[in-house]
Amino acid sequence: MTSLYLVRHGETDWNAQRRIQGNTDVPLNDTGRQQANTTARLLARREWDGVFSSPLSRAFETASIISRELGMPLPQAIPAVVERNYGEAEGLNWDEIEAQFPGDTFVPGRESRDEVARRVIPALVELAQQHPGEALIVVSHGGVIRSVLNVVDPDTPHGSITNGSIHSFELVEGSLELIAFDDPIDELSLECGTEDLDEQNAVESRDSVRG
């Protein structure tokens, strides 16, 4: 049975500033690199068959740090697991979001969570099917992980998706099933990240309130 471990990338300056990143290619900051190293050391306690990543630099550098710690080749990029596109909200902070798009105002160009799930889940299923019986790491983004969880485990309230956090799934009869949210590789796994996705991203927080 194939296992997929989805890892959220380390922190960026825009995360720290609570600016929405989406498809904008913002690199890791020093804190993010430290988080990636911590996550890599946790993952090194298990055996892995491959490391894959979103092509955005914050995810790819996180994946590269993990690959180096595991003694594995550079990660392979999967374009379909790139972060959610937040349209005209990208680059804005909480106050700017509220000023320009108050309440339920439509954000032009914003990708819905359902749209994210429709591109991401088939790509993950295909990846798992191409690697039967293997254990794979996929470094992606908070909006992507949230969208996958909404489809795979819709009836369970999930907590914080922090930078560097690890969430495990397996392929069962052609579908993804959740093994563990914030997978407890050991007790340190809950100390990897900083703030939650919803605390960093005003659009995700708004979506959470609306369910």
Residue pairs with C-beta under 8 A, 6 or more apart in sequence:
1 133
1 170
1 171
1 172
2 128
2 129
2 131
2 132
2 133
2 134
2 135
2 136
2 170
2 171
3 134
3 135
3 136
3 168
3 169
3 170
3 171
3 179
4 124
4 127
4 128
4 136
4 138
4 168
4 169
4 170
4 171
4 176
5 43
5 135
5 136
5 137
5 138
5 166
5 167
5 168
5 169
5 183
6 138
6 139
6 140
6 144
6 145
6 148
6 166
6 167
6 168
6 169
7 39
7 43
7 62
7 63
7 66
7 137
7 138
7 139
7 140
7 164
7 165
7 166
7 167
8 139
8 140
8 141
8 142
8 145
8 161
8 162
8 163
8 164
8 165
8 193
8 197
9 28
9 32
9 36
9 54
9 56
9 58
9 59
9 61
9 62
9 139
9 140
9 141
9 163
9 164
10 28
10 29
10 31
10 32
10 33
10 34
10 35
10 36
10 39
10 58
10 61
10 62
10 163
10 164
11 28
11 29
11 31
11 32
11 35
11 163
11 164
11 194
12 21
12 26
12 27
12 28
12 29
12 32
12 58
13 26
13 29
14 20
14 21
14 24
14 26
14 91
15 21
15 32
15 163
15 194
15 195
15 200
16 29
16 31
17 93
18 93
18 94
18 199
18 200
18 201
18 202
19 91
19 92
19 93
20 86
20 89
20 90
20 91
20 92
20 93
20 97
20 201
20 202
20 203
21 58
21 83
21 86
21 90
22 83
22 84
22 85
22 86
22 87
22 89
22 90
22 143
23 56
23 82
23 83
23 85
23 86
23 90
24 90
24 91
25 56
25 57
25 58
26 57
26 58
27 57
27 58
27 61
28 36
28 57
28 58
28 61
28 62
31 194
32 58
32 61
32 62
32 163
33 61
33 65
35 62
35 163
35 164
35 192
35 193
35 194
36 61
36 62
36 65
36 66
36 164
37 65
37 69
38 164
38 188
38 191
38 192
39 62
39 66
39 164
39 165
39 166
39 192
40 65
40 66
40 68
40 69
40 70
41 69
42 166
42 185
42 186
42 188
42 189
42 192
43 66
43 69
43 70
43 137
43 166
43 185
44 69
44 70
45 185
45 186
46 135
46 185
47 135
48 70
48 72
48 135
48 136
48 137
49 131
49 134
49 135
49 136
50 72
50 76
50 131
50 134
50 136
50 137
51 63
51 66
51 67
51 70
51 72
51 73
51 75
51 76
51 136
51 137
51 139
52 63
52 75
52 76
52 77
52 78
52 81
52 127
52 136
52 137
52 138
52 139
53 59
53 60
53 62
53 63
53 64
53 75
53 76
53 77
53 78
53 81
53 138
53 139
53 140
54 60
54 77
54 78
54 79
54 81
54 82
54 83
54 139
54 140
54 141
54 144
55 77
55 78
55 79
55 82
56 82
56 83
56 141
59 83
59 139
59 140
59 141
60 75
60 77
60 139
62 139
62 164
63 75
63 137
63 139
64 74
64 75
66 75
66 137
66 139
67 73
67 74
67 75
75 139
78 123
78 127
78 138
80 119
80 120
80 122
80 123
81 120
81 123
81 124
81 138
81 140
81 141
81 144
82 141
82 144
83 140
83 141
83 142
83 143
83 144
84 111
84 113
84 116
84 141
84 143
84 144
84 147
85 109
85 110
85 111
86 107
86 109
86 110
86 111
86 203
87 107
87 108
87 109
87 110
87 111
88 100
88 101
88 107
88 108
88 109
88 110
89 97
89 100
89 101
89 107
89 110
89 202
89 203
92 100
92 202
93 202
94 202
97 202
97 203
98 202
101 107
104 210
107 203
110 203
113 143
113 146
113 147
113 150
113 207
114 147
116 143
116 144
116 147
117 147
117 148
117 150
117 151
120 140
120 144
120 147
120 148
121 148
121 151
121 152
121 176
124 138
124 148
124 169
124 176
125 171
125 174
125 175
125 176
127 136
127 138
128 136
128 171
128 176
129 171
129 174
142 161
142 197
142 200
142 201
142 204
143 197
143 201
143 204
145 161
145 167
145 197
146 158
146 161
146 197
146 204
148 169
148 176
149 158
149 167
149 178
149 181
152 169
152 175
152 176
152 177
152 178
153 178
153 181
156 178
156 181
158 181
159 181
159 182
159 196
160 182
160 193
160 195
160 196
160 197
160 198
160 199
161 167
161 196
161 197
161 198
162 192
162 193
162 194
162 195
162 196
162 197
163 192
163 193
163 194
163 195
164 192
164 193
165 182
165 189
165 192
165 193
166 182
166 183
166 185
166 189
166 192
167 178
167 180
167 181
167 182
167 183
168 178
168 179
168 180
168 183
169 176
169 177
169 178
169 179
170 176
170 177
170 179
171 177
182 189
182 190
183 189
184 190
197 204
198 204
198 205
198 208
199 205
